[in-house]
């Protein structure tokens, strides 16, 4: 993990909103971790393609969730991922 995190900045999901407002994250090599705390049943878009929505949290503040929308190949590959997965 140390090798993977070398020269990267950890930003907790619960800090993401404030960091986006204060810093230009496009200029920083950063990572975040999240736990799937809620999954919505796969939905169909207007174009007929299926997608998933996950609610992610870093378990520091359960009121601060990030919605992750999965489309295309990412949806196909990961839609069965279990709630509680990091």
Buried (B, 14 or more C-beta within 10 A) or exposed (E): EEEEEEEEEEBBBBBBEEBEEEEEEEEEEBEBEBBBBEBEEEEEEEEEEBBBBBBBBBEEEEEBBBEBEBEEEEBEEBBEEEEEEE
